Amino acid sequence: MFSSKKLSRKVVDEQLLNDIYKLKDEWMSLKSIIERSVEPSEIGLYDLSVAQSKYFFLLREARNRNLSALHK
């Protein structure tokens, strides 16, 4: 009924690193916008906090998997 594909560790690690790079760009972009804002909105600050939390969560996951998240 359900077919389960087992993904190789290498594929999962590559996807994790790609997600880390994308989240870092998103976080830095939001941070730049907030810093340039005269009066940042609560939603903007919330989005910044969420992006930062996701980024650090994925960095911890990379560390647990013994990956280096430095840019290629």
Beta strands, then each sheet from edge to edge (+ up, - down):
end
